[in-house]
Amino acid sequence: MQTHTRHTTLWSTASFSDGDDTLPGNLNDLTAHLCNCRQPHGRMHFLRQAGHGAGMFFLGHMVTTAVVLLLLCGLLSMAF
């Protein structure tokens, strides 16, 4: 005998027949959450952000970075 389970979500993004207006308490909670999320977390936040920025730069300039690295390796191999 096969049993079928039905998965239902416990939440929805639709308001259905409920009002779609926000309450002032909801907006205050959202503001507090966003302020908390935007604060730097930990002592290494600056280094993490700098590493992310450098990674995004090198990802956007992949060919240029590869050419520069190959030229540096060539120059170093000729020097030693």
Secondary structure, 3 states (H helix, E strand, C coil): CCCCCCCCCCCCCCCCCCCCCCCHHHHHHHHHHHHHHHCCCCCCHHHHHHHHHHHHHHHHCHHHHHHHHHHHHHHHHHHC
